[in-house]
Amino acid sequence: MAQFQEITYQANLHFGSFLSPNQGGQLIIQDDKFIFRPHSVNIGSLSDKEFAIRDICGYKKGILTRFTVYMNDNKDVNLIVWKKDDIIKELEARRAAIFQNNGEPVPPLKR
């Protein structure tokens, strides 16, 4: 049974450097993972990109709409989104629940 309601935000997934391309789509936050789902009009792979919430180790709110989710495997998720504070709040609530439900302490964010 789901503990949280699934939430969707409009987002772009940013690849690489400042001049690299983006894919437009949706950021979907579920109980244990967050997903970037590209729109069908994008170029490149249109498959979902899934990330485990328990692997989040930090966040960076960049200039304007830039937002980075740092992952334990050093594969940062670079997004362009509005509502960065809301997204962090939703991800952190789920991250805390994942560890607490397993009887583990919630690891502090590293970044």
N, CA, C and O atoms as a Tinker XYZ file with bonds, in Angstrom:
   444  protein
     1  N      0.845000   -1.192000    0.000000    73     2
     2  CA     0.000000    0.000000    0.000000    64     1     3
     3  C      0.884000    1.248000    0.000000    63     2     4     5
     4  O      1.841000    1.338000    0.770000    81     3
     5  N      0.568000    2.178000   -0.842000    73     3     6
     6  CA     1.355000    3.403000   -0.960000    64     5     7
     7  C      1.211000    4.260000    0.294000    63     6     8     9
     8  O      0.114000    4.448000    0.819000    81     7
     9  N      2.327000    4.763000    0.750000    73     7    10
    10  CA     2.330000    5.626000    1.927000    64     9    11
    11  C      2.097000    7.083000    1.534000    63    10    12    13
    12  O      1.518000    7.854000    2.300000    81    11
    13  N      2.548000    7.455000    0.346000    73    11    14
    14  CA     2.439000    8.825000   -0.138000    64    13    15
    15  C      1.691000    8.840000   -1.458000    63    14    16    17
    16  O      1.647000    7.845000   -2.182000    81    15
    17  N      1.114000    9.971000   -1.750000    73    15    18
    18  CA     0.472000   10.159000   -3.051000    64    17    19
    19  C      1.548000   10.472000   -4.087000    63    18    20    21
    20  O      2.480000   11.227000   -3.808000    81    19
    21  N      1.424000    9.897000   -5.276000    73    19    22
    22  CA     2.352000   10.205000   -6.356000    64    21    23
    23  C      2.179000   11.663000   -6.759000    63    22    24    25
    24  O      1.060000   12.166000   -6.866000    81    23
    25  N      3.311000   12.333000   -6.981000    73    23    26
    26  CA     3.286000   13.749000   -7.330000    64    25    27
    27  C      4.067000   13.935000   -8.627000    63    26    28    29
    28  O      5.102000   13.302000   -8.835000    81    27
    29  N      3.567000   14.803000   -9.491000    73    27    30
    30  CA     4.212000   15.060000  -10.777000    64    29    31
    31  C      4.493000   16.551000  -10.929000    63    30    32    33
    32  O      3.652000   17.396000  -10.622000    81    31
    33  N      5.700000   16.851000  -11.411000    73    31    34
    34  CA     6.118000   18.219000  -11.697000    64    33    35
    35  C      6.614000   18.276000  -13.140000    63    34    36    37
    36  O      7.158000   17.296000  -13.650000    81    35
    37  N      6.429000   19.402000  -13.790000    73    35    38
    38  CA     7.031000   19.607000  -15.101000    64    37    39
    39  C      8.530000   19.828000  -14.886000    63    38    40    41
    40  O      8.933000   20.528000  -13.957000    81    39
    41  N      9.350000   19.226000  -15.749000    73    39    42
    42  CA    10.796000   19.326000  -15.567000    64    41    43
    43  C     11.514000   19.107000  -16.888000    63    42    44    45
    44  O     10.966000   18.529000  -17.827000    81    43
    45  N     12.739000   19.578000  -16.939000    73    43    46
    46  CA    13.665000   19.238000  -18.013000    64    45    47
    47  C     14.818000   18.502000  -17.363000    63    46    48    49
    48  O     15.278000   18.883000  -16.287000    81    47
    49  N     15.283000   17.454000  -18.011000    73    47    50
    50  CA    16.478000   16.745000  -17.564000    64    49    51
    51  C     17.638000   17.307000  -18.369000    63    50    52    53
    52  O     17.603000   17.317000  -19.599000    81    51
    53  N     18.664000   17.772000  -17.672000    73    51    54
    54  CA    19.802000   18.433000  -18.305000    64    53    55
    55  C     20.962000   17.452000  -18.383000    63    54    56    57
    56  O     21.298000   16.800000  -17.395000    81    55
    57  N     21.563000   17.349000  -19.539000    73    55    58
    58  CA    22.681000   16.437000  -19.756000    64    57    59
    59  C     23.979000   17.222000  -19.848000    63    58    60    61
    60  O     24.122000   18.083000  -20.715000    81    59
    61  N     24.920000   16.934000  -18.968000    73    59    62
    62  CA    26.278000   17.441000  -19.103000    64    61    63
    63  C     26.462000   18.915000  -18.872000    63    62    64    65
    64  O     25.957000   19.475000  -17.898000    81    63
    65  N     27.203000   19.556000  -19.792000    73    63    66
    66  CA    27.633000   20.934000  -19.624000    64    65    67
    67  C     26.497000   21.927000  -19.850000    63    66    68    69
    68  O     25.376000   21.554000  -20.195000    81    67
    69  N     26.817000   23.189000  -19.647000    73    67    70
    70  CA    25.831000   24.263000  -19.744000    64    69    71
    71  C     25.178000   24.320000  -21.121000    63    70    72    73
    72  O     23.996000   24.648000  -21.228000    81    71
    73  N     25.926000   24.007000  -22.170000    73    71    74
    74  CA    25.400000   24.084000  -23.525000    64    73    75
    75  C     24.816000   22.756000  -24.019000    63    74    76    77
    76  O     24.366000   22.670000  -25.161000    81    75
    77  N     24.820000   21.733000  -23.182000    73    75    78
    78  CA    24.301000   20.427000  -23.580000    64    77    79
    79  C     22.780000   20.470000  -23.711000    63    78    80    81
    80  O     22.131000   21.359000  -23.161000    81    79
    81  N     22.220000   19.517000  -24.436000    73    79    82
    82  CA    20.770000   19.508000  -24.632000    64    81    83
    83  C     20.005000   19.099000  -23.375000    63    82    84    85
    84  O     20.548000   18.500000  -22.446000    81    83
    85  N     18.760000   19.439000  -23.389000    73    83    86
    86  CA    17.823000   19.051000  -22.336000    64    85    87
    87  C     16.748000   18.187000  -22.955000    63    86    88    89
    88  O     16.547000   18.199000  -24.170000    81    87
    89  N     16.056000   17.432000  -22.109000    73    87    90
    90  CA    14.838000   16.755000  -22.523000    64    89    91
    91  C     13.726000   17.287000  -21.647000    63    90    92    93
    92  O     13.866000   17.360000  -20.427000    81    91
    93  N     12.622000   17.658000  -22.270000    73    91    94
    94  CA    11.462000   18.093000  -21.522000    64    93    95
    95  C     10.634000   16.890000  -21.104000    63    94    96    97
    96  O     10.605000   15.874000  -21.798000    81    95
    97  N      9.970000   17.010000  -19.978000    73    95    98
    98  CA     9.139000   15.903000  -19.516000    64    97    99
    99  C      8.548000   16.166000  -18.151000    63    98   100   101
   100  O      8.245000   17.300000  -17.781000    81    99
   101  N      8.392000   15.072000  -17.409000    73    99   102
   102  CA     7.796000   15.138000  -16.082000    64   101   103
   103  C      8.713000   14.482000  -15.062000    63   102   104   105
   104  O      9.344000   13.461000  -15.337000    81   103
   105  N      8.774000   15.083000  -13.883000    73   103   106
   106  CA     9.430000   14.483000  -12.732000    64   105   107
   107  C      8.317000   13.872000  -11.886000    63   106   108   109
   108  O      7.437000   14.583000  -11.399000    81   107
   109  N      8.358000   12.565000  -11.717000    73   107   110
   110  CA     7.319000   11.844000  -10.987000    64   109   111
   111  C      7.938000   11.322000   -9.698000    63   110   112   113
   112  O      8.930000   10.594000   -9.731000    81   111
   113  N      7.353000   11.694000   -8.566000    73   111   114
   114  CA     7.860000   11.256000   -7.265000    64   113   115
   115  C      6.895000   10.229000   -6.690000    63   114   116   117
   116  O      5.719000   10.511000   -6.464000    81   115
   117  N      7.426000    9.022000   -6.458000    73   115   118
   118  CA     6.644000    7.936000   -5.881000    64   117   119
   119  C      7.165000    7.634000   -4.481000    63   118   120   121
   120  O      7.999000    8.379000   -3.965000    81   119
   121  N      6.694000    6.563000   -3.860000    73   119   122
   122  CA     7.109000    6.242000   -2.495000    64   121   123
   123  C      8.612000    6.001000   -2.358000    63   122   124   125
   124  O      9.228000    6.494000   -1.414000    81   123
   125  N      9.206000    5.257000   -3.277000    73   123   126
   126  CA    10.595000    4.847000   -3.113000    64   125   127
   127  C     11.521000    5.260000   -4.253000    63   126   128   129
   128  O     12.717000    4.971000   -4.219000    81   127
   129  N     10.974000    5.930000   -5.259000    73   127   130
   130  CA    11.811000    6.354000   -6.386000    64   129   131
   131  C     11.260000    7.622000   -7.000000    63   130   132   133
   132  O     10.095000    7.973000   -6.818000    81   131
   133  N     12.133000    8.303000   -7.737000    73   131   134
   134  CA    11.656000    9.396000   -8.567000    64   133   135
   135  C     12.070000    9.095000   -9.993000    63   134   136   137
   136  O     13.113000    8.494000  -10.248000    81   135
   137  N     11.231000    9.524000  -10.908000    73   135   138
   138  CA    11.353000    9.148000  -12.310000    64   137   139
   139  C     11.317000   10.404000  -13.160000    63   138   140   141
   140  O     10.516000   11.306000  -12.918000    81   139
   141  N     12.196000   10.457000  -14.164000    73   139   142
   142  CA    12.049000   11.470000  -15.189000    64   141   143
   143  C     11.461000   10.765000  -16.406000    63   142   144   145
   144  O     12.047000    9.817000  -16.930000    81   143
   145  N     10.303000   11.234000  -16.849000    73   143   146
   146  CA     9.618000   10.658000  -18.012000    64   145   147
   147  C      9.605000   11.703000  -19.124000    63   146   148   149
   148  O      8.870000   12.687000  -19.036000    81   147
   149  N     10.420000   11.498000  -20.185000    73   147   150
   150  CA    10.476000   12.473000  -21.272000    64   149   151
   151  C      9.190000   12.505000  -22.088000    63   150   152   153
   152  O      8.497000   11.496000  -22.229000    81   151
   153  N      8.888000   13.683000  -22.621000    73   151   154
   154  CA     7.780000   13.820000  -23.563000    64   153   155
   155  C      8.143000   13.090000  -24.853000    63   154   156   157
   156  O      9.325000   12.902000  -25.143000    81   155
   157  N      7.158000   12.682000  -25.615000    73   155   158
   158  CA     7.391000   11.922000  -26.846000    64   157   159
   159  C      8.006000   12.757000  -27.976000    63   158   160   161
   160  O      8.457000   12.192000  -28.972000    81   159
   161  N      8.034000   14.066000  -27.844000    73   159   162
   162  CA     8.583000   14.917000  -28.908000    64   161   163
   163  C     10.092000   15.144000  -28.763000    63   162   164   165
   164  O     10.677000   15.852000  -29.582000    81   163
   165  N     10.728000   14.571000  -27.757000    73   163   166
   166  CA    12.161000   14.741000  -27.539000    64   165   167
   167  C     12.980000   13.921000  -28.522000    63   166   168   169
   168  O     12.493000   12.959000  -29.116000    81   167
   169  N     14.223000   14.318000  -28.676000    73   167   170
   170  CA    15.198000   13.559000  -29.453000    64   169   171
   171  C     16.001000   12.710000  -28.477000    63   170   172   173
   172  O     16.252000   13.133000  -27.349000    81   171
   173  N     16.401000   11.534000  -28.895000    73   171   174
   174  CA    17.186000   10.653000  -28.028000    64   173   175
   175  C     16.295000    9.625000  -27.363000    63   174   176   177
   176  O     15.146000    9.426000  -27.757000    81   175
   177  N     16.841000    8.977000  -26.352000    73   175   178
   178  CA    16.112000    7.928000  -25.649000    64   177   179
   179  C     14.874000    8.509000  -24.966000    63   178   180   181
   180  O     14.952000    9.514000  -24.260000    81   179
   181  N     13.747000    7.866000  -25.187000    73   179   182
   182  CA    12.502000    8.306000  -24.561000    64   181   183
   183  C     12.105000    7.410000  -23.399000    63   182   184   185
   184  O     10.969000    7.459000  -22.930000    81   183
   185  N     13.036000    6.596000  -22.938000    73   183   186
   186  CA    12.734000    5.708000  -21.820000    64   185   187
   187  C     12.782000    6.479000  -20.495000    63   186   188   189
   188  O     13.480000    7.485000  -20.371000    81   187
   189  N     12.030000    5.987000  -19.520000    73   187   190
   190  CA    12.039000    6.577000  -18.185000    64   189   191
   191  C     13.425000    6.437000  -17.568000    63   190   192   193
   192  O     14.111000    5.437000  -17.780000    81   191
   193  N     13.827000    7.441000  -16.809000    73   191   194
   194  CA    15.050000    7.374000  -16.023000    64   193   195
   195  C     14.624000    7.316000  -14.559000    63   194   196   197
   196  O     14.031000    8.264000  -14.045000    81   195
   197  N     14.924000    6.201000  -13.887000    73   195   198
   198  CA    14.486000    5.984000  -12.504000    64   197   199
   199  C     15.662000    6.118000  -11.543000    63   198   200   201
   200  O     16.787000    5.719000  -11.846000    81   199
   201  N     15.369000    6.694000  -10.370000    73   199   202
   202  CA    16.375000    6.920000   -9.347000    64   201   203
   203  C     15.786000    6.535000   -7.988000    63   202   204   205
   204  O     14.660000    6.913000   -7.667000    81   203
   205  N     16.547000    5.785000   -7.193000    73   203   206
   206  CA    16.092000    5.363000   -5.869000    64   205   207
   207  C     16.215000    6.521000   -4.880000    63   206   208   209
   208  O     17.278000    7.129000   -4.753000    81   207
   209  N     15.135000    6.817000   -4.194000    73   207   210
   210  CA    15.136000    7.915000   -3.222000    64   209   211
   211  C     16.110000    7.631000   -2.084000    63   210   212   213
   212  O     16.718000    8.563000   -1.556000    81   211
   213  N     16.272000    6.373000   -1.695000    73   211   214
   214  CA    17.179000    6.057000   -0.585000    64   213   215
   215  C     18.633000    6.391000   -0.933000    63   214   216   217
   216  O     19.470000    6.500000   -0.037000    81   215
   217  N     18.944000    6.556000   -2.227000    73   215   218
   218  CA    20.307000    6.859000   -2.662000    64   217   219
   219  C     20.606000    8.355000   -2.757000    63   218   220   221
   220  O     21.708000    8.740000   -3.147000    81   219
   221  N     19.646000    9.192000   -2.409000    73   219   222
   222  CA    19.872000   10.638000   -2.427000    64   221   223
   223  C     20.821000   11.012000   -1.286000    63   222   224   225
   224  O     20.645000   10.572000   -0.150000    81   223
   225  N     21.830000   11.833000   -1.606000    73   223   226
   226  CA    22.751000   12.276000   -0.551000    64   225   227
   227  C     22.866000   13.796000   -0.472000    63   226   228   229
   228  O     23.643000   14.315000    0.329000    81   227
   229  N     22.095000   14.518000   -1.299000    73   227   230
   230  CA    22.130000   15.967000   -1.197000    64   229   231
   231  C     21.420000   16.655000   -2.341000    63   230   232   233
   232  O     20.968000   16.022000   -3.295000    81   231
   233  N     21.331000   17.988000   -2.219000    73   231   234
   234  CA    20.644000   18.811000   -3.210000    64   233   235
   235  C     21.432000   20.101000   -3.410000    63   234   236   237
   236  O     22.159000   20.555000   -2.527000    81   235
   237  N     21.265000   20.667000   -4.582000    73   235   238
   238  CA    21.809000   22.007000   -4.826000    64   237   239
   239  C     20.762000   22.792000   -5.594000    63   238   240   241
   240  O     20.351000   22.401000   -6.687000    81   239
   241  N     20.340000   23.894000   -5.014000    73   239   242
   242  CA    19.430000   24.803000   -5.699000    64   241   243
   243  C     20.288000   25.805000   -6.444000    63   242   244   245
   244  O     20.893000   26.693000   -5.843000    81   243
   245  N     20.336000   25.654000   -7.757000    73   243   246
   246  CA    21.171000   26.512000   -8.582000    64   245   247
   247  C     20.467000   27.797000   -8.963000    63   246   248   249
   248  O     19.408000   28.139000   -8.435000    81   247
   249  N     21.087000   28.494000   -9.894000    73   247   250
   250  CA    20.570000   29.767000  -10.381000    64   249   251
   251  C     19.240000   29.542000  -11.099000    63   250   252   253
   252  O     19.082000   28.598000  -11.875000    81   251
   253  N     18.301000   30.424000  -10.823000    73   251   254
   254  CA    16.962000   30.389000  -11.425000    64   253   255
   255  C     16.308000   29.027000  -11.249000    63   254   256   257
   256  O     15.923000   28.670000  -10.136000    81   255
   257  N     16.176000   28.265000  -12.318000    73   255   258
   258  CA    15.427000   27.014000  -12.235000    64   257   259
   259  C     16.329000   25.782000  -12.197000    63   258   260   261
   260  O     15.829000   24.659000  -12.244000    81   259
   261  N     17.630000   25.967000  -12.113000    73   259   262
   262  CA    18.543000   24.815000  -12.078000    64   261   263
   263  C     18.494000   24.139000  -10.709000    63   262   264   265
   264  O     18.442000   24.796000   -9.669000    81   263
   265  N     18.514000   22.806000  -10.744000    73   263   266
   266  CA    18.380000   22.020000   -9.519000    64   265   267
   267  C     19.114000   20.695000   -9.709000    63   266   268   269
   268  O     18.929000   20.017000  -10.720000    81   267
   269  N     19.941000   20.333000   -8.741000    73   267   270
   270  CA    20.683000   19.084000   -8.806000    64   269   271
   271  C     20.323000   18.214000   -7.613000    63   270   272   273
   272  O     20.269000   18.683000   -6.476000    81   271
   273  N     20.076000   16.934000   -7.893000    73   271   274
   274  CA    19.905000   15.934000   -6.846000    64   273   275
   275  C     21.172000   15.089000   -6.875000    63   274   276   277
   276  O     21.465000   14.440000   -7.879000    81   275
   277  N     21.927000   15.095000   -5.776000    73   275   278
   278  CA    23.148000   14.309000   -5.685000    64   277   279
   279  C     22.797000   12.895000   -5.227000    63   278   280   281
   280  O     22.009000   12.703000   -4.300000    81   279
   281  N     23.397000   11.913000   -5.895000    73   279   282
   282  CA    23.131000   10.514000   -5.596000    64   281   283
   283  C     24.394000    9.854000   -5.045000    63   282   284   285
   284  O     25.506000   10.282000   -5.356000    81   283
   285  N     24.226000    8.820000   -4.232000    73   283   286
   286  CA    25.372000    8.123000   -3.637000    64   285   287
   287  C     26.304000    7.506000   -4.670000    63   286   288   289
   288  O     27.486000    7.319000   -4.383000    81   287
   289  N     25.816000    7.188000   -5.852000    73   287   290
   290  CA    26.660000    6.580000   -6.887000    64   289   291
   291  C     27.377000    7.629000   -7.733000    63   290   292   293
   292  O     27.948000    7.304000   -8.774000    81   291
   293  N     27.349000    8.880000   -7.291000    73   291   294
   294  CA    27.996000   10.008000   -7.979000    64   293   295
   295  C     27.398000   10.309000   -9.347000    63   294   296   297
   296  O     28.038000   10.986000  -10.152000    81   295
   297  N     26.211000    9.835000   -9.630000    73   295   298
   298  CA    25.504000   10.169000  -10.867000    64   297   299
   299  C     24.467000   11.229000  -10.522000    63   298   300   301
   300  O     23.328000   10.920000  -10.173000    81   299
   301  N     24.884000   12.474000  -10.625000    73   299   302
   302  CA    24.006000   13.584000  -10.266000    64   301   303
   303  C     22.864000   13.697000  -11.268000    63   302   304   305
   304  O     23.033000   13.442000  -12.460000    81   303
   305  N     21.701000   14.085000  -10.759000    73   303   306
   306  CA    20.521000   14.285000  -11.598000    64   305   307
   307  C     20.331000   15.790000  -11.726000    63   306   308   309
   308  O     19.950000   16.455000  -10.763000    81   307
   309  N     20.597000   16.326000  -12.916000    73   307   310
   310  CA    20.513000   17.766000  -13.166000    64   309   311
   311  C     19.186000   18.083000  -13.830000    63   310   312   313
   312  O     18.890000   17.606000  -14.926000    81   311
   313  N     18.400000   18.890000  -13.153000    73   311   314
   314  CA    17.057000   19.215000  -13.620000    64   313   315
   315  C     16.893000   20.717000  -13.777000    63   314   316   317
   316  O     17.646000   21.513000  -13.217000    81   315
   317  N     15.898000   21.070000  -14.548000    73   315   318
   318  CA    15.443000   22.446000  -14.636000    64   317   319
   319  C     13.973000   22.400000  -14.232000    63   318   320   321
   320  O     13.142000   21.830000  -14.939000    81   319
   321  N     13.663000   23.008000  -13.083000    73   319   322
   322  CA    12.319000   22.898000  -12.506000    64   321   323
   323  C     11.935000   24.179000  -11.778000    63   322   324   325
   324  O     12.794000   24.975000  -11.399000    81   323
   325  N     10.662000   24.361000  -11.593000    73   323   326
   326  CA    10.123000   25.332000  -10.655000    64   325   327
   327  C      9.831000   24.560000   -9.380000    63   326   328   329
   328  O      9.859000   23.329000   -9.397000    81   327
   329  N      9.556000   25.227000   -8.297000    73   327   330
   330  CA     9.143000   24.602000   -7.032000    64   329   331
   331  C     10.220000   23.691000   -6.439000    63   330   332   333
   332  O      9.917000   22.595000   -5.968000    81   331
   333  N     11.465000   24.139000   -6.463000    73   331   334
   334  CA    12.571000   23.343000   -5.922000    64   333   335
   335  C     12.339000   22.987000   -4.455000    63   334   336   337
   336  O     12.582000   21.849000   -4.050000    81   335
   337  N     11.869000   23.953000   -3.651000    73   335   338
   338  CA    11.640000   23.684000   -2.231000    64   337   339
   339  C     10.566000   22.615000   -2.036000    63   338   340   341
   340  O     10.698000   21.759000   -1.161000    81   339
   341  N      9.514000   22.655000   -2.835000    73   339   342
   342  CA     8.456000   21.642000   -2.738000    64   341   343
   343  C      8.987000   20.258000   -3.097000    63   342   344   345
   344  O      8.647000   19.269000   -2.447000    81   343
   345  N      9.820000   20.192000   -4.132000    73   343   346
   346  CA    10.380000   18.912000   -4.554000    64   345   347
   347  C     11.281000   18.342000   -3.462000    63   346   348   349
   348  O     11.204000   17.152000   -3.153000    81   347
   349  N     12.132000   19.181000   -2.877000    73   347   350
   350  CA    12.998000   18.720000   -1.785000    64   349   351
   351  C     12.155000   18.225000   -0.618000    63   350   352   353
   352  O     12.445000   17.174000   -0.046000    81   351
   353  N     11.124000   18.964000   -0.263000    73   351   354
   354  CA    10.252000   18.568000    0.854000    64   353   355
   355  C      9.639000   17.187000    0.591000    63   354   356   357
   356  O      9.623000   16.339000    1.484000    81   355
   357  N      9.145000   16.962000   -0.604000    73   355   358
   358  CA     8.523000   15.677000   -0.941000    64   357   359
   359  C      9.548000   14.540000   -0.946000    63   358   360   361
   360  O      9.280000   13.461000   -0.418000    81   359
   361  N     10.716000   14.778000   -1.538000    73   359   362
   362  CA    11.746000   13.742000   -1.567000    64   361   363
   363  C     12.247000   13.413000   -0.165000    63   362   364   365
   364  O     12.444000   12.243000    0.165000    81   363
   365  N     12.453000   14.436000    0.663000    73   363   366
   366  CA    12.959000   14.209000    2.018000    64   365   367
   367  C     11.941000   13.482000    2.909000    63   366   368   369
   368  O     12.330000   12.674000    3.751000    81   367
   369  N     10.659000   13.758000    2.734000    73   367   370
   370  CA     9.637000   13.038000    3.500000    64   369   371
   371  C      9.682000   11.553000    3.162000    63   370   372   373
   372  O      9.577000   10.709000    4.052000    81   371
   373  N      9.836000   11.238000    1.897000    73   371   374
   374  CA     9.895000    9.844000    1.465000    64   373   375
   375  C     11.209000    9.186000    1.878000    63   374   376   377
   376  O     11.220000    8.022000    2.279000    81   375
   377  N     12.308000    9.918000    1.783000    73   375   378
   378  CA    13.610000    9.373000    2.194000    64   377   379
   379  C     13.604000    9.018000    3.671000    63   378   380   381
   380  O     14.088000    7.956000    4.063000    81   379
   381  N     13.054000    9.912000    4.491000    73   379   382
   382  CA    12.962000    9.645000    5.929000    64   381   383
   383  C     12.084000    8.414000    6.195000    63   382   384   385
   384  O     12.437000    7.566000    7.015000    81   383
   385  N     10.958000    8.319000    5.512000    73   383   386
   386  CA    10.044000    7.185000    5.713000    64   385   387
   387  C     10.701000    5.868000    5.318000    63   386   388   389
   388  O     10.510000    4.857000    5.994000    81   387
   389  N     11.468000    5.864000    4.237000    73   387   390
   390  CA    12.137000    4.632000    3.784000    64   389   391
   391  C     13.049000    4.095000    4.876000    63   390   392   393
   392  O     12.989000    2.913000    5.213000    81   391
   393  N     13.891000    4.958000    5.429000    73   391   394
   394  CA    14.829000    4.502000    6.461000    64   393   395
   395  C     14.108000    4.168000    7.760000    63   394   396   397
   396  O     14.423000    3.161000    8.396000    81   395
   397  N     13.151000    4.992000    8.164000    73   395   398
   398  CA    12.430000    4.735000    9.414000    64   397   399
   399  C     11.627000    3.444000    9.339000    63   398   400   401
   400  O     11.549000    2.710000   10.324000    81   399
   401  N     11.030000    3.155000    8.190000    73   399   402
   402  CA    10.259000    1.913000    8.029000    64   401   403
   403  C     11.144000    0.681000    8.103000    63   402   404   405
   404  O     10.661000   -0.407000    8.420000    81   403
   405  N     12.433000    0.832000    7.816000    73   403   406
   406  CA    13.385000   -0.272000    7.920000    64   405   407
   407  C     14.111000   -0.283000    9.263000    63   406   408   409
   408  O     15.024000   -1.083000    9.471000    81   407
   409  N     13.706000    0.605000   10.178000    73   407   410
   410  CA    14.322000    0.684000   11.491000    64   409   411
   411  C     15.747000    1.227000   11.464000    63   410   412   413
   412  O     16.535000    0.962000   12.372000    81   411
   413  N     16.071000    1.977000   10.432000    73   411   414
   414  CA    17.411000    2.539000   10.271000    64   413   415
   415  C     17.371000    4.038000   10.526000    63   414   416   417
   416  O     16.350000    4.684000   10.287000    81   415
   417  N     18.492000    4.601000   11.017000    73   415   418
   418  CA    18.537000    6.067000   11.141000    64   417   419
   419  C     18.598000    6.709000    9.747000    63   418   420   421
   420  O     19.136000    6.122000    8.808000    81   419
   421  N     18.058000    7.879000    9.631000    73   419   422
   422  CA    18.083000    8.606000    8.358000    64   421   423
   423  C     19.473000    9.219000    8.205000    63   422   424   425
   424  O     19.873000   10.049000    9.022000    81   423
   425  N     20.212000    8.823000    7.171000    73   423   426
   426  CA    21.554000    9.402000    7.002000    64   425   427
   427  C     21.488000   10.895000    6.728000    63   426   428   429
   428  O     20.611000   11.352000    5.995000    81   427
   429  N     22.401000   11.658000    7.305000    73   427   430
   430  CA    22.395000   13.099000    7.011000    64   429   431
   431  C     22.789000   13.339000    5.554000    63   430   432   433
   432  O     23.511000   12.547000    4.948000    81   431
   433  N     22.305000   14.432000    5.021000    73   431   434
   434  CA    22.672000   14.809000    3.664000    64   433   435
   435  C     24.136000   15.234000    3.668000    63   434   436   437
   436  O     24.591000   15.910000    4.591000    81   435
   437  N     24.868000   14.835000    2.636000    73   435   438
   438  CA    26.297000   15.144000    2.546000    64   437   439
   439  C     26.551000   16.477000    1.873000    63   438   440   441
   440  O     27.593000   17.097000    2.084000    81   439
   441  N     25.602000   16.918000    1.065000    73   439   442
   442  CA    25.796000   18.166000    0.330000    64   441   443
   443  C     24.564000   19.016000    0.441000    63   442   444
   444  O     24.520000   20.115000   -0.111000    81   443
